[in-house]
Amino acid sequence: MILRSTCREIGEIAVIDFSGKITLGEGSASLRRVIRDLVDTGHRKIVLNLEDVDYIDSSGIGELVAAHTLVETAHGELKLLNLTRRVRDILQITRLFTIFDVQNDESTALRNFQ
């Protein structure tokens, strides 16, 4: 399944709803493109809703880390929302859970921006 994304803007916050798989190739490239386009157009508060992402491989994890770095370098904030059990487990195993701001509720994620 190809990674699909839909972007919603709530005030100055961009919320991207992803569905599919974030894997080597088109999935990770799609994630990279979406984040870069948002940062290039001045967005600094970004939420990635991963509720419908059922699989992520090491390339996808790498893209999440790269997205986090890109947004922070632009003096912004990136939050992850609604992780599936599989994605949550992978982030915990790789110890990346500590670098991401992970939320389970959209309204809490939106309120917690600086």
TATA-V680186 format. One record per pair of residues at least 12 apart in sequence whose ideal C-beta (glycine too) atoms are under 10 Angstrom apart, sorted by sequence separation. I is the first residue (numbers start at 1). J is the second residue. D is the distance in whole Angstrom. If there is no record, write none. Layout:
i: <I,I>
j: <J,J>
d: <D,D>
This chain:
i: <5,6,18,34,68,101,4,5,6,18,35,67,4,5,34,50,64,83,88,3,4,5,16,87,3,4,18,48,64,80,88,2,3,31,80,83,1,2,3,16,1,2,3,16,48,83,1,3,14,48,80,81,82,83,2,14,46,78,79,80,81,82,83,1,3,16,31,46,78,79,80,81,82,2,3,4,14,48,64,78,79,80,81,82,2,3,14,46,77,79,80,81,82,2,3,5,14,31,46,81,1,3,4,5,22,27,45,61,64,3,7,14,16,44,56,60,64,72,79,81,82,2,3,5,6,22,27,28,31,35,39,43,44,46,56,68,81,5,9,14,27,28,31,35,38,53,55,61,65,79,80,81,5,7,12,13,14,15,16,17,18,19,27,28,29,32,36,40,44,46,47,48,49,50,51,52,53,54,56,60,61,69,79,3,7,12,13,14,15,16,17,18,19,22,28,31,32,35,36,39,43,44,45,46,47,48,49,50,51,53,54,55,56,65,68,79,12,13,14,15,16,17,18,19,20,21,22,23,25,27,28,31,35,38,39,42,44,45,46,47,48,49,50,51,52,54,55,58,61,64,68,12,13,14,15,16,17,18,19,20,21,22,23,24,27,28,30,31,34,35,38,43,44,45,46,47,48,49,50,51,53,54,57,61,67,68,79,9,11,13,14,15,16,17,18,19,20,21,22,23,24,25,28,29,32,36,39,40,42,44,45,47,48,49,50,53,56,65,79,10,17,18,19,20,21,22,23,24,28,31,32,35,39,47,48,55,56,61,64,65,77,7,9,17,21,23,24,27,28,31,35,38,51,58,64,77,10,22,23,39,50,76,77,18,22,24,28,32,38,50,76,7,8,21,22,24,39,22,23,38,8,22,22,5,6,35,5,4,3,3,1,1,48,50,1,3,51,1,47,49,51,47,3,49,47,49,48,14,47,18,47,13,15,17,18,45,16,17,22,45,47,13,15,47,46,45,44,45,44,15,15,15,10,13,10,13,11,10,13,12,11>
j: <17,18,30,46,80,113,17,18,19,31,48,80,18,19,48,64,78,97,102,18,19,20,31,102,19,20,34,64,80,96,104,19,20,48,97,100,19,20,21,34,20,21,22,35,67,102,21,23,34,68,100,101,102,103,23,35,67,99,100,101,102,103,104,23,25,38,53,68,100,101,102,103,104,25,26,27,37,71,87,101,102,103,104,105,26,27,38,70,101,103,104,105,106,27,28,30,39,56,71,106,27,29,30,31,48,53,71,87,90,30,34,41,43,71,83,87,91,99,106,108,109,30,31,33,34,50,55,56,59,63,67,71,72,74,84,96,109,34,38,43,56,57,60,64,67,82,84,90,94,108,109,110,35,37,42,43,44,45,46,47,48,49,57,58,59,62,66,70,74,76,77,78,79,80,81,82,83,84,86,90,91,99,109,34,38,43,44,45,46,47,48,49,50,53,59,62,63,66,67,70,74,75,76,77,78,79,80,81,82,84,85,86,87,96,99,110,44,45,46,47,48,49,50,51,52,53,54,55,57,59,60,63,67,70,71,74,76,77,78,79,80,81,82,83,84,86,87,90,93,96,100,45,46,47,48,49,50,51,52,53,54,55,56,57,60,61,63,64,67,68,71,76,77,78,79,80,81,82,83,84,86,87,90,94,100,101,112,43,45,47,48,49,50,51,52,53,54,55,56,57,58,59,62,63,66,70,73,74,76,78,79,81,82,83,84,87,90,99,113,45,52,53,54,55,56,57,58,59,63,66,67,70,74,82,83,90,91,96,99,100,112,43,45,53,57,59,60,63,64,67,71,74,87,94,100,113,47,59,60,76,87,113,114,56,60,62,66,70,76,88,114,46,47,60,61,63,78,62,63,78,49,63,64,48,49,78,49,52,52,53,52,53,100,102,54,56,104,55,101,103,106,103,60,106,106,109,109,76,109,81,110,77,79,81,82,109,81,82,87,110,112,79,81,113,113,113,113,114,114,106,109,110,106,109,107,110,110,110,113,113,113>
d: <7,8,9,9,9,9,9,5,8,7,8,10,7,8,9,9,9,9,8,6,5,9,9,10,7,6,8,8,8,10,10,9,4,8,9,9,8,6,6,6,4,8,6,8,7,6,6,8,9,10,5,9,9,9,10,10,8,10,8,7,8,8,8,10,10,8,10,10,8,5,5,5,6,10,7,10,10,10,9,7,7,7,8,8,6,4,5,10,7,6,10,8,8,7,8,7,10,10,6,6,9,9,8,8,10,9,9,9,10,5,7,9,10,7,10,9,8,10,10,9,9,8,7,9,10,8,9,9,10,8,9,9,10,10,9,9,5,5,10,5,8,8,7,9,9,9,9,7,9,10,9,9,10,9,9,8,9,9,7,9,6,9,8,10,9,10,10,10,6,7,9,7,9,6,7,8,8,6,8,9,8,9,5,9,7,8,9,7,8,7,9,7,9,6,5,10,6,8,9,6,9,6,6,7,8,7,8,7,4,6,10,7,5,7,6,9,8,4,5,5,6,5,6,8,7,7,10,7,10,8,5,5,4,9,6,9,3,6,5,5,5,5,6,8,8,7,8,9,10,8,6,6,7,7,8,7,9,8,4,7,7,7,7,6,6,9,9,7,9,9,8,7,7,9,7,8,7,6,5,7,9,8,9,6,10,9,7,8,8,6,10,6,9,7,7,7,8,4,4,5,8,8,7,8,7,7,9,9,10,9,8,5,9,10,7,6,6,7,8,9,7,5,8,8,7,7,9,4,4,9,7,6,5,10,10,9,9,7,9,9,9,9,10,10,8,6,8,8,9,7,7,10,10,9,7,6,9,8,6,7,6,9,6,10,3,9,9,9,9,9,10,9,9,8,8,10,10,10,10,10,9,7,8,9,9,8,9,8,10,8,10,10,9,9,8,10,10,9,9,10,10,8,9,7,7,9,10,10,5,10,7,9,9,9,10,10,9,9,8,9,10,9,8,9,10,5,9,8,10,7,8,8,9,9,10,6,8,6,6,8,9>
